Amino acid sequence: MFNSIGWGEIVVLALAALFIFGPDRLPSLAKDAAVGIKKAREAITGVRGQLHDTLGDDFDHLRDVDLRQYHPKTFIRQQLLGDDDDPPLKPSATGSTAAGAVRLSKTAARRDTAVPPPFDTDAT
């Protein structure tokens, strides 16, 4: 979480907090912050428990998913700079693409660009 902050910056922030809040209020503020973090952790644990109760066995599959790949910056970078030669993954029965999913063949993944895409007049 604090990979970009060094010890020098932490000391400067501590001194700034000491000057801003004073030595009398700083311990109570630190205690309140610790209580707030504890409540946030308990809330997250409760949400995980509710998801596990609701989804059951499907929740165990979600633990294997790397959510960092769905961060907007990462997703856009993969879409713009990704390798175009790899065909997309075929969705599994659960609707997600698993690591062991079968890849589509190149003939199924590519479309002849000279022919216009199909148009359904009933759907519009």
C-alpha positions as CSV (number, residue, x, y, z in Angstrom):
1,M,0.0,0.0,0.0
2,F,2.8,2.4,0.9
3,N,5.3,1.2,-1.8
4,S,5.9,4.7,-3.1
5,I,6.3,6.4,0.4
6,G,9.7,6.2,2.0
7,W,10.7,6.5,5.7
8,G,11.5,10.2,5.2
9,E,8.0,11.0,4.0
10,I,6.5,9.1,6.9
11,V,8.5,11.1,9.4
12,V,7.5,14.4,7.7
13,L,3.8,13.3,7.8
14,A,4.1,12.4,11.5
15,L,5.7,15.7,12.4
16,A,3.1,17.6,10.4
17,A,0.3,15.7,12.2
18,L,2.0,16.5,15.5
19,F,2.1,20.2,14.7
20,I,-1.4,20.3,13.3
21,F,-3.2,18.3,16.0
22,G,-0.9,18.8,18.9
23,P,0.5,16.3,21.4
24,D,-2.7,16.2,23.4
25,R,-5.1,15.2,20.6
26,L,-2.7,13.0,18.6
27,P,-3.0,9.8,20.7
28,S,-6.8,10.0,20.7
29,L,-6.8,10.5,16.9
30,A,-4.5,7.5,16.4
31,K,-6.8,5.4,18.6
32,D,-9.9,6.5,16.6
33,A,-8.1,5.7,13.4
34,A,-7.2,2.2,14.6
35,V,-10.8,1.6,15.7
36,G,-12.0,2.7,12.2
37,I,-9.6,0.4,10.5
38,K,-10.8,-2.5,12.7
39,K,-14.4,-1.8,11.8
40,A,-13.6,-1.6,8.1
41,R,-11.9,-5.0,8.3
42,E,-14.8,-6.5,10.1
43,A,-17.2,-5.1,7.5
44,I,-15.1,-6.6,4.7
45,T,-15.1,-9.9,6.4
46,G,-18.8,-9.7,6.8
47,V,-19.3,-9.0,3.1
48,R,-17.1,-11.9,2.2
49,G,-19.2,-14.2,4.5
50,Q,-22.4,-13.0,2.9
51,L,-21.0,-13.6,-0.6
52,H,-19.9,-17.1,0.4
53,D,-23.4,-17.8,1.8
54,T,-25.1,-16.4,-1.3
55,L,-22.8,-17.9,-4.0
56,G,-21.8,-21.1,-2.2
57,D,-19.3,-23.1,-4.2
58,D,-19.1,-20.4,-7.0
59,F,-17.5,-18.1,-4.4
60,D,-14.5,-20.5,-4.2
61,H,-13.9,-20.0,-8.0
62,L,-13.9,-16.2,-7.5
63,R,-10.9,-16.4,-5.2
64,D,-8.8,-17.7,-8.2
65,V,-9.7,-14.6,-10.3
66,D,-7.1,-11.9,-10.4
67,L,-9.2,-8.7,-10.0
68,R,-6.2,-6.5,-10.9
69,Q,-6.7,-7.4,-14.5
70,Y,-10.1,-5.7,-14.5
71,H,-8.7,-2.3,-13.2
72,P,-9.6,0.2,-15.9
73,K,-6.0,1.2,-16.7
74,T,-4.9,-2.4,-16.9
75,F,-7.9,-3.4,-19.0
76,I,-7.4,-0.6,-21.5
77,R,-3.7,-1.2,-21.7
78,Q,-4.3,-4.9,-22.4
79,Q,-6.9,-4.0,-25.1
80,L,-4.7,-1.4,-26.8
81,L,-1.3,-3.0,-26.5
82,G,-2.3,-6.6,-26.3
83,D,-1.2,-9.2,-28.8
84,D,-3.7,-9.3,-31.6
85,D,-2.5,-12.7,-32.9
86,D,-4.0,-14.6,-29.9
87,P,-7.7,-15.4,-30.4
88,P,-10.1,-14.7,-27.6
89,L,-10.9,-17.4,-25.0
90,K,-14.0,-19.4,-25.3
91,P,-16.2,-18.8,-22.3
92,S,-16.7,-21.8,-20.0
93,A,-20.0,-23.1,-18.8
94,T,-20.0,-20.7,-15.9
95,G,-19.8,-17.7,-18.2
96,S,-16.2,-16.8,-17.3
97,T,-13.0,-17.6,-19.0
98,A,-11.0,-20.0,-16.9
99,A,-7.3,-20.8,-17.2
100,G,-8.1,-24.1,-18.7
101,A,-10.6,-22.8,-21.3
102,V,-10.4,-24.0,-24.8
103,R,-9.1,-21.4,-27.3
104,L,-11.0,-20.8,-30.5
105,S,-9.4,-21.7,-33.7
106,K,-8.0,-18.8,-35.9
107,T,-10.7,-19.5,-38.5
108,A,-13.5,-19.1,-36.0
109,A,-12.0,-16.0,-34.4
110,R,-11.3,-14.1,-37.7
111,R,-14.1,-12.7,-39.9
112,D,-13.8,-11.8,-43.6
113,T,-13.7,-8.0,-43.5
114,A,-14.7,-7.7,-47.2
115,V,-18.2,-9.1,-46.4
116,P,-20.4,-6.8,-44.2
117,P,-21.5,-8.2,-40.9
118,P,-24.9,-9.9,-40.7
119,F,-27.8,-7.5,-40.2
120,D,-31.1,-8.6,-38.6
121,T,-34.0,-6.3,-39.6
122,D,-36.3,-7.9,-37.0
123,A,-33.9,-7.0,-34.2
124,T,-33.9,-3.2,-34.9
